[in-house]
Amino acid sequence: MNNTENILTKIKENKEVIGVVGLGYVGLPLAVNFAETGIKVIGFDKNPDKVDKINHGTNYIEDIRDAVLREVVESIALSATTDFTRLKECDALLICVPTPLDVFKKPDMSYVESACTEIGKYMKAGTFISLESTTYPTTTEEFMLPIIERESGLKHGDDFWLAYSPERVDPGNKSFHTRNTPKVLGALTGDGLQIGQAIYEKAIDSIHPVSSPRIAEMVKILENTYRLVNISLINELALLAGKMDINIWEVIDAAKTKPFGFQAFYPGPGIGGHCIPLDPFYLEHIAKKFNFELSMIHAAGHINMRMPHYMYIKISTALNRQKKAVNGSKIFFLGVAYKPNINDERESPALEIMDTVAHKGGIVMYNDPHIPHVKTNEGFTYSSIGLNEKNLANADCVVLTTNHNSYNVDFIQQHAKLIVDMRNMIEEGNDKVYKL
């Protein structure tokens, strides 16, 4: 029996072992999904705190129900480890590591490189490998493949199979989650695609195969760049509308009555999360290798990057109209998560606005019911304070940066002296309420 027949037989008999490398917002929900089907799953992470929490059934991802995590851990379907030598126990390895940008806004592939190096050192022959992390087209075949073949001494197509299947996690989405969100999958060989489909379909309802990893990699970039361009467009229009005394929210509500040809996007202080703010820079990186300039995407990315600065100007202007300066004023931010009702502050524009306020001499405070402590991009650390009458009244300016459902807008309006609303939480502006 060759390697392909061997792994397909294991999958058919539910005897395969799944390894998930990286146990964050993507990896842990995926690991739990597989474990719920009764398949043995080993989670790999270099963070011993995460590993310890999982092995004790302690949940740190809001999209996973606590009871479900405890159940799969107690049944020994899911375990976690920092010991990467155990990669050799796995028949399939799904890589879900971070792919941030470095200080020069270039793709930081160090996490993917480290994962591939560890996999190459310890995996056994007959292993299926799939990258789920956001990246640029050609990563699978031109970046990952040489590392794994070099470190393992194995040959792709005979001894292992390589694929790309982009994560589509939307934290806080109550309708679509890991299982019911269709999954795109592209592999370097037909055997790899067949094996990947057989594995993924156990944990995910619908698999959409494509002809190559390059196609799958570009799918991920397209999905998020589409959102970036449209959100950047509406953000720029919102800034213009503000200068023209036009309510952009009313404009959007009217435009979306058109039953065709228009999809509503909404302005805000900037785009956060791991994907949308980063993807255009990944695409720019590879486009330069082909001597191609992405003018529209470049412009959209930089509009988004400037939004936190414009939001600082909104705060400064609101205070000036109260005959106050940012310097020495107490600025109370409500929400540091990048979107409502989640505990994820990655790339949150609120953190950049807080840094700017702090550099200008403002006294920064924040409340977020989902995030008790936060460290900003500049290294400032803050702890969430209570959203109560005293703290609201004590602030010179309250800034609505995240529209969490738990925020009582009437209570905030009643007790705050001055409000800058960046999320349209208050319908009408006035001398006390300044809107985006």
N, C-alpha and C positions, 0 to 999 in steps of 0.2 A: 504494500500500500504506500503510495507516494505522499508527500506532505499535504497536497491539496485534498486528496481523498481522506487522509487522516483527520484534518481539522473539520472538514464538512461532516464526517461521521460523528465526531465529538459534539458538534453543534446540534446535529439531529437528535442525539441522545441526551442533550442538556448536560454534557460532561465537560464543556469548555470552562476555562477560568479566565475571567476578564480582569485586566489590570487598568486602572484609571490613574494617570499621572497628573497630579495637580488637583487639589480638593477644594476649589473655590466655588464661585457662583455657577460655573459650568460643570466642573468635574463631580462635585458631590451629588447634585441632583441626578446626574447621569448614572453614577455608581448606585444610588439608591434605586433608580428605576430598574436596572439590571438585577439587583439583589432581590427586589420584590417578586421577580419571576422565579426565584429559587436558584438562580445561577450563582456560583461562588464568585465573589468580587473582592479584589485586593486593591485598596486605595494607596497610592504612593504620594508622599509629600515631604519636603525637607523641613517643614515647620513642625516641631515636636508637639507644640501646643494643640494644633489642629488634629494631629494624629491621636493624641491622648483624649481629646474631647470626643472624637468619633468612637473610639474604642470603649468609651464609657457611656455612649448613647446620648451625648450632649450636643444639641443642635446649635449651629451658628449661622444657618442660612434660612431666612424667613420664608422662602418659597417651599421649604420642606416641612411637613408636619412633624412635630417632635415625636409623636407616637410611632410614626412610620419608621423614622430613623432608629428608635429604640428597638423596634420589632425586628428589623433586618440585622441589627448588630447582635441582639440576643439569640437569634436563630443561627448565628455564625455564617450568614450569607455574605455579610460585609465586615471586613476588618481593614484597619489602616496601619501603615508602617512607614518608617523612615529608612528601612533597610532595602536598598535598591538591588541587592543581590537576589531578592525574591522575584525579580522580574522574570527569572528563568522558569518560574512556576506557571506563568501566564501563556495562554494561547492567543489572546488578543490584547493589544495595548492601545489605549485611547489617550492621546496627549491633550491635556486641557490646561496648559500653563499660560501665564501672562505673556503678552507681547506688547509692552509699552513703547513709548518713544524715548529716545535719549535727550539730553539737554539741547542738542542741535536739531530736534524734531526729526531725527532719523530712526528707522525701525531698530529697536533693541531686540535682537534675536538671541540674546544670551540664554534665556530660559529654554527656548526650543533647542538650541545647540547643546545645552547641558542635558536635557531629556534624551536627545538622540545619542549622545555620548554614553550615558548610563545604559540605555537600551542596547546599544551596540556591544557593550562590555558583557552584559549579563543575559541577554535573551537567548532562547533556544531556537534551533531550526524549526521551521513550520509555524512562525508567528505572524499574525496579521497586525499591522500598525496603522493607526489613523490619527492624523493631526486635526484638532478641532479649533485651535486658536486662530484668531484673526491674523491674516498675513497677506503678503503680496503674491500675485500669480507667478509661478515657477518655483515657489519655495519647496514644494514636495520633492520634485525631481532634481532640482539643481542645488538645493541647500541641504535637505535632510538625507537624501539617498546616499551621497558620497560619504557623509559622516557615519551612517549606520553600516555601510559596507566596509569602510575602513576599520572601524572599531570591532566589528563582529567577525570579519573574514568570511562572511556569508554572501551568497549571490542572490540579488533580488529576482523574483520570478520563480526561482527554484527553492530557495531556503526561507524566504519571507516575502510578504506582500505589503505594499505601501499605498496609502490612500489619503484623501483629504475630504473631510465632511464638516463644513462650518457650523459652529454652534449658532443657535438662534434664540438664546435665552433672553427673555424680556422680564427682568425682575419686577415683581408686584402684579404682573398680569394674571387676573383671576380666570380668564377664559382660555388662554393658550399657555401651555407649559411644555416641559420636555417631551412627554409622551405624545401629545396630540398636535404638535407642530411638525409639519412635514420636513423630512431631513434630506438634504442634497448630499449625494455621495459620488465622488469620482476617484477611480483607482488607476494605477499605471498599467495594469494588465486585466484581461478578462477574468482570470481566476481570482484576482484580488477583489474585483467588483462583486463577483458571485459570493465570495466568502464574507465580504463586508455587508452585503445585503442580508445574508443569512444571520449574521450576528446582530446587526442593528434592529432588524424587524422584531426581535424579541422584546425590545424595550421601547420601540417607537412605532406608532401606528402606520405611518406612511413614509416610504423611502422613495426618493426621486433620483434614479441613477443618471449620471451624465457621462460624457465620453472620456473625460480626462480630469485629473486633479486641477489643471489650469482653469478649466471651465468652472469647477466648484469654487476655486479660490476667487475667481472674478465675480461669481454670483454673490459672495459675501460682500465684496467691495461695492458692487452695484447697489445692493439693498440699502447699505448704510450711507453711501454717497448720495443716493436719491433723497434720503431724508435730510442729510446735511445741506444740500443745495436748496431744498425747499424751505427749510427752517431758517437758513441764512437769508433767503429772499424775504421772508415775512418779517424777520427781525430788522432788516434794513428799511423795509417799508414802514414798519412801526416807528422807527426813529424819525423818518420823514413826516409821517402822519402826526407825530407829537409836535413837531415844529409848526405844522399847518393847522393845529387845533382840530384834528380829525380823530375820532374814536376808531382805532384800527379794529377793535373787537366787534364793533357794530358792522364795519365793512366786511369782515370775515363771515359773520352770521348771515349777512345779506347775500354774499357771493356763493355760499354753500347751498343756497336754495336752488341753484342751477343743478338739474338732475344729471348732467353729463359734463365732462371736460374740466371739472374742477374738484380738487381734493383739499380740504381745509387743513392747513398747518397753522400753528399758533406761536406767537412771539414769546420770548422769555429772556432771562438774563444771560443766556448762553446755553450751549449743549453740553451735557455731561455724560457720564458712563464710559465704559471701556472702548466702545466701538465707533460711534458716529464721529466724535472729535478726532479720532486717530486714523481712521481708514483712508482719508484723502492723502495723508502723508505717506502711507504705505504705497498707495497707487502712484504718487509722485516719484517715489523712490525707484520703482521699476520702470516708470515711463521715461525717466532720464536715461536709462540704459538703452532705450530705443530711440533716443533723441527726439522725444515727443513732449510738447508742452501742454499741460492740462490747465488752460487759462480759466475756464469757468470754475472748475473744482478748486483751483488755487485761490481764486477770489472768494469763494464760499467759505473755505477754511479760514481765511484771514478775517472775514466778517465775523465769524463765530469767535475767533480769538480776541477780537476787539470789544465784543459785547460787555464783558465785565468792566472794562474801562468806562464805557458809556453809562453803565449802571452806577458806577461811582459818581459820575457827573450828575446823574439824577439825584442821588443822595445829597451831594454838595449843594445843588441848586435848591432843593427843598429846604435845607437848613438855612441857606442864605436868605431865603424869603421869610424866614423866621428870625432874621438878624443874628444868625449863629454861624460859626465856622465848624468844619469837620474837626479841626484841632481842638481837643478838649471835650468834644461832645460824646455822649454815650449812645452808641449805635447798637440796637438790639435786633439781631437777625433771627427770623423765624424760619427754620429749615436749612440744613446743610446737605441733605441728600440731593442727588442730582435730579430725582423725579419723586412724585408723591408716594408716600406709604411704603417706603423701602428703607433698609439700613445700609445703603451703598452711597458713599460720598466720592467715589472715584471720578476724577476730572470735573467735579462739581464747580460750576461758576461761582457759587456762593463763597467758596474758599478763597478764590482769587480776589473777589470783591472785599472780603474781610481783610486780606493781606494789604490791599491798597489803602483801605480805611486806617488800618493800624500804622502804616508807614506815614500817613498824613497826620498822625497824632490823635486819631479817634480812639475811643475806649470801646473795644469790641466785646460784645456778649452774644450768646446765641441760645436758642432752645430748639431741640429736635427730639421728639419722643422715641425715635428709632435709633438715634446715634448719641450715646451718652458722653463720648469723648471724641475729639477730633484733632488732627494735626494738619496744619495748612501747608501749602506748597513752600512757604518761606520758613517753615519749621516752628511756627507759633502753635502752642497747644492750648486748647480750651475745653472746658466741661460744660455740658448743657445745664442751664439754670431753669428754674420753674417759670412756667407761663402763668403768672398771677398778676393781680391788680398792682401790687407794689412794683414789680419789675417792669411792667408796661409803663406805669406812670413815671418811673424813675428815668426812663430812656428819653433822650432828646429826639431820637428818631427810631421808629420800628420799621424794619424792612422785611416785606413778605417775599422770601426767596424760594420757598418750596410750598406748594399747595397741598399739604397733608390734610386728609379728611378730618383729622382730630382737631384741627384748628377752628375755634369758634370765632368767626369773623365779627359778629356783633359784639362779643365780649372784648375783642381786641380794639375795635373802633371806640367802644365806650371808655376805655381807660388809657389809650395811647394819645400822646400830645400831637404827634406827627407820624404819618405813615407813608412809606414809599411802596406801592403795590406793583411788583414785577410779574405777577401771575394772574391778574384779572380776578382776584378773589373778592374785590369790592366793586360793585357794578358802576358806581358813579364817583368820579373824582370831585374834590372840592378844595378849599383852602387848607384842609387838614390832611387830605389824601391825594398824593401825587401818583399817577399811573404811568406805566411804561408807554 
